[in-house]
Amino acid sequence: MPGHRTKGFCASAAALALCAVLAGCGGSGESAGGGKVVLRYTWWGNPDRAERTEQAVALFEKQHPDIDVTTSFSGYDAYKQKLATQAAGGDAPDVMQLDYRQIDQYASGGVLLDLAKQKSVLRTSEIDQGLLATGRVDDVQYAIPQGRGTETVAYDVATWKKSGVPLPGKSWTWSQWADTMRALAKKTGKPGATDPGWSEDSFEVWLRGQGKALYTEDGGLGFTADDLTRWWTFTDELRREGAVSPAEQTTQLDGSVENTPLGRGKAVTDANWDAPASGFLALVKGGVALAPMPSGEDGTPGQYFKPSMFLGVSANTARPRRRHSSSTS
């Protein structure tokens, strides 16, 4: 999948963040039976990501037998809400998965550890330096990127082929995409896509195809009320036509692939990031493939790579270096 890093890269990023905890400062370390130190590690994702992450954790625990890592994961929306509650209460997990939009919030709030102080532990030379820089706020490295990703159109291969509608090529405009969704809806009797009108990510791709952006470099809005009106008018017309999912389906979205219309067999396609899109493989019996996001009407691409996710360390981690300094080597 485009931009999706290997299992080895994600495992390395997880181990790096856990090692940073070992080198972190703080109060009295939480210990389990037998004197083992307990680290809390939490992330969002689907069972496929959970399996890969657990493999990385098992490797870390094998290398550090005096450490027990307690893990948990959930869908993105539930995870985001729980983490915000934990952070506000001063109880953030030792290692946490972060979206790039959360880093500034938690860094400015004093939730995240300054990872630059752990240079002897964090060996990041093999990570692209431009990608690594996306985890910095005011030149301080608060998070380690696990990879990069891109938004794509995931689709039910068997249903699409059976419809007789031509499969997507290497590129298409938003108008061509809309016509294709209409054709799929007519041929299959169900919406061609999840309604993109709810999605900030799809709106951003649409904006970029017109040479615009969500935000300016100084933090202002990069679009106008007229831009948003045109986007919602475009998607509302498709919804009224039945070409994209109705409100009763769209309101069930919770950040998991399982509750998307595609995941529930209620639509033919879904716009999603490439990494979580792998979760559709277990849900769509007809197989899943990925197509590019639509471009602007003049062919200007709106699709782009972004840091897929980060790992950060709690500034209040209770793992004191002095008690297990040998573990950081």
C-alpha positions in Angstrom: 0.0 0.0 0.0 1.4 3.4 -0.9 3.4 5.0 1.8 2.8 2.2 4.3 6.0 1.4 6.2 7.1 -2.2 6.9 6.4 -4.2 10.0 10.0 -3.8 10.9 9.9 0.0 10.8 6.8 0.1 13.1 8.5 -2.4 15.5 11.6 -0.3 15.6 9.6 2.9 16.3 7.8 1.1 19.1 11.0 -0.1 20.6 12.6 3.3 20.4 9.7 4.9 22.3 9.9 2.2 25.0 13.6 2.7 25.3 13.0 6.4 25.8 10.9 5.5 28.8 13.7 3.5 30.2 15.9 6.6 29.9 13.2 9.0 31.2 13.2 10.7 34.5 10.5 10.8 37.1 9.3 9.7 40.5 8.9 6.2 41.9 8.6 3.5 39.3 5.5 1.3 39.3 6.5 -2.3 39.9 4.9 -5.6 39.3 5.5 -8.8 41.2 9.1 -9.9 41.4 10.3 -6.3 41.2 9.6 -5.9 37.5 8.8 -2.4 36.2 5.5 -2.0 34.5 5.1 0.3 31.5 1.7 1.3 30.0 1.6 1.4 26.2 -1.6 2.3 24.3 -2.6 2.9 20.7 -5.5 3.0 18.3 -6.1 0.7 15.4 -7.6 -2.6 14.2 -6.7 -6.2 15.1 -4.0 -6.3 12.4 -2.2 -3.4 13.9 -2.6 -4.8 17.3 -1.0 -8.1 16.3 2.0 -6.3 14.8 2.4 -4.1 17.8 2.2 -7.0 20.2 5.0 -8.6 18.3 7.1 -5.5 18.8 6.3 -5.4 22.5 7.2 -9.1 22.9 10.6 -8.4 21.3 11.2 -5.5 23.6 10.2 -7.6 26.7 12.6 -10.4 25.6 15.4 -7.8 25.4 14.4 -6.3 28.7 13.3 -9.2 31.0 12.9 -6.8 34.0 10.1 -4.9 32.2 6.4 -5.8 31.8 4.5 -3.8 29.2 0.8 -3.5 29.7 -0.9 -2.9 26.4 -4.3 -1.6 25.3 -5.9 -0.4 22.0 -9.2 0.7 20.6 -10.8 2.5 17.7 -9.5 6.0 17.0 -12.5 8.0 18.3 -12.7 6.1 21.6 -8.9 6.2 21.9 -8.7 9.9 21.3 -11.3 10.7 24.0 -9.8 8.3 26.6 -6.3 9.7 26.0 -7.5 13.3 26.4 -9.1 12.4 29.7 -6.0 10.6 31.0 -3.8 13.5 29.9 -6.0 16.0 31.6 -5.9 14.0 34.8 -2.1 13.6 34.8 -2.4 9.9 34.1 -1.2 9.6 30.5 0.3 6.2 29.6 4.0 5.8 29.5 4.0 5.4 25.8 1.1 6.6 23.6 0.3 6.6 19.9 -0.4 10.1 18.6 -1.8 11.7 15.5 0.2 14.6 14.1 -2.6 17.0 15.1 -2.3 16.0 18.7 1.5 16.6 19.2 1.3 20.4 19.5 -1.7 20.1 21.9 0.1 17.7 24.3 3.5 19.2 23.9 2.3 22.6 24.8 0.3 21.1 27.7 3.4 19.6 29.2 2.2 16.0 28.6 5.1 14.8 26.4 8.7 14.1 27.3 11.5 16.0 25.4 13.0 13.1 23.5 16.0 15.1 22.5 17.3 14.5 26.0 17.4 10.7 25.2 19.8 10.8 22.3 22.0 8.1 23.7 18.9 5.7 23.5 17.0 7.0 20.5 18.9 5.9 17.4 16.9 7.7 14.7 19.6 8.0 12.0 17.8 5.6 9.7 14.5 7.6 9.8 14.2 10.1 7.0 15.1 13.4 8.6 12.3 15.3 7.0 9.8 12.7 8.3 11.5 12.8 11.8 11.1 16.6 11.9 7.3 16.3 11.8 7.5 15.1 15.4 9.0 18.4 16.6 7.4 21.4 18.1 9.5 24.6 18.5 12.6 22.5 17.5 12.0 20.0 20.4 11.5 16.3 19.4 8.3 15.3 21.2 7.3 12.3 19.1 8.8 9.6 16.8 7.0 9.0 13.5 6.1 5.3 12.9 5.8 5.8 9.1 4.0 7.8 6.5 0.6 7.2 4.9 -1.7 8.5 2.2 -5.5 8.6 1.8 -6.8 6.2 -0.8 -10.1 4.9 -2.1 -10.6 1.3 -0.9 -13.1 -0.7 -2.8 -15.0 -4.0 -2.9 -13.3 -5.7 -5.9 -15.9 -8.5 -6.5 -18.9 -6.1 -6.2 -17.3 -3.5 -8.5 -16.4 -6.1 -11.2 -19.8 -7.6 -11.1 -21.4 -4.2 -11.7 -19.8 -3.8 -15.1 -18.6 -0.3 -14.2 -15.0 0.2 -15.4 -12.5 -0.2 -12.6 -10.6 2.9 -11.5 -7.4 3.8 -13.3 -4.3 5.6 -12.3 -6.1 8.9 -11.9 -9.6 10.5 -12.0 -11.0 13.9 -11.2 -13.7 14.6 -8.6 -16.3 14.9 -11.4 -15.2 11.5 -12.8 -15.3 10.0 -9.3 -18.8 11.3 -8.7 -20.1 9.9 -12.0 -18.5 6.6 -11.2 -20.2 6.5 -7.8 -23.5 7.3 -9.4 -23.0 4.4 -11.9 -22.1 2.0 -9.1 -25.1 2.9 -7.0 -27.4 2.4 -10.1 -25.8 -1.0 -10.9 -25.4 -2.4 -7.3 -28.4 -0.9 -5.5 -26.3 0.5 -2.8 -24.2 3.7 -2.4 -21.0 3.9 -4.4 -19.1 5.4 -1.5 -19.2 6.6 2.1 -20.4 10.2 2.0 -17.2 12.3 2.0 -19.0 15.4 3.2 -18.3 14.5 6.8 -14.6 14.0 6.3 -12.0 16.7 6.9 -9.4 14.5 5.2 -11.4 14.3 2.0 -12.2 18.0 2.1 -8.4 18.6 2.4 -7.7 16.5 -0.7 -10.4 18.4 -2.6 -8.9 21.7 -1.5 -5.4 20.7 -2.4 -6.6 19.7 -5.9 -7.5 23.4 -6.3 -4.2 24.7 -5.1 -5.5 25.5 -1.6 -5.0 24.1 1.9 -6.8 23.6 5.2 -4.4 25.9 7.0 -1.9 28.6 6.2 1.7 28.5 7.5 0.8 31.0 10.2 -2.1 28.8 11.5 -5.0 30.6 9.8 -7.6 29.0 7.6 -6.5 28.3 4.1 -10.0 28.2 2.6 -13.1 30.4 2.5 -16.7 30.0 3.4 -17.4 29.8 -0.3 -15.0 26.8 -0.6 -16.8 24.9 2.2 -20.2 25.7 0.7 -19.2 24.4 -2.7 -17.8 21.2 -1.1 -20.9 20.5 1.0 -23.2 21.4 -2.0 -21.3 18.9 -4.1 -21.5 16.1 -1.5 -25.1 16.9 -0.5 -26.3 16.5 -4.1 -24.6 13.1 -4.2 -26.2 12.0 -1.0 -29.7 13.1 -2.2 -29.1 11.1 -5.4 -28.1 8.0 -3.4 -24.7 7.9 -4.9 -23.1 8.1 -1.4 -24.2 6.9 2.0 -27.3 8.4 3.7 -27.1 10.1 7.1 -28.2 7.0 9.0 -25.1 5.1 7.7 -22.7 8.0 8.0 -23.6 8.7 11.6 -22.4 5.2 12.6 -18.8 6.1 11.7 -16.5 5.9 14.8 -13.0 5.8 13.3 -13.0 2.0 12.8 -13.2 0.3 9.4 -15.8 -2.1 10.9 -18.4 0.6 11.2 -17.9 2.2 7.8 -20.6 1.5 5.1 -18.0 -0.5 3.1 -17.0 -2.6 6.2 -20.7 -3.3 6.9 -21.5 -4.2 3.2 -23.6 -1.1 2.7 -21.3 0.7 0.1 -18.9 -0.2 -2.6 -16.0 2.1 -1.6 -14.6 4.1 1.3 -12.0 6.9 1.4 -9.5 5.9 4.1 -5.9 6.0 5.0 -3.8 3.2 3.5 -2.7 1.6 6.8 -6.1 1.1 8.4 -7.6 0.2 5.0 -5.9 -3.2 5.5 -8.7 -3.9 8.1 -11.2 -4.2 5.2 -9.5 -7.5 4.1 -11.2 -9.4 6.9 -14.5 -7.7 6.3 -15.1 -7.7 2.6 -15.4 -11.2 1.2 -15.0 -10.1 -2.4 -11.5 -8.7 -1.7 -10.3 -5.2 -1.5 -8.1 -3.0 -3.7 -6.9 0.6 -3.4 -7.4 3.4 -6.0 -6.0 7.0 -5.9 -8.0 9.8 -4.4 -9.6 12.1 -7.0 -7.7 15.1 -8.3 -8.7 18.6 -9.2 -10.6 19.2 -12.5 -7.4 20.4 -14.2 -5.5 17.3 -12.9 -3.8 18.9 -9.9 -3.3 16.1 -7.4 -4.7 16.6 -3.9 -3.4 13.3 -2.5 -0.2 13.5 -0.5 1.9 11.7 2.0 1.7 12.6 5.7 3.1 11.1 8.9 0.8 8.2 9.5 1.1 8.2 13.3 3.6 8.9 16.1 4.8 7.5 19.4 5.2 9.8 22.3 6.4 9.4 25.9 4.6 10.8 28.9 6.6 13.6 30.7 5.3 12.1 33.9 6.4 8.5 33.3 7.2 7.0 36.7 10.1 4.9 35.3 13.3 6.3 37.1 16.5 5.8 35.2 18.6 5.3 38.3 16.9 2.0 39.3 17.4 0.2 36.0 20.2 2.2 34.2 21.6 -1.0 32.8 18.5 -1.5 30.7 19.1 1.5 28.6 22.3 0.1 27.0 
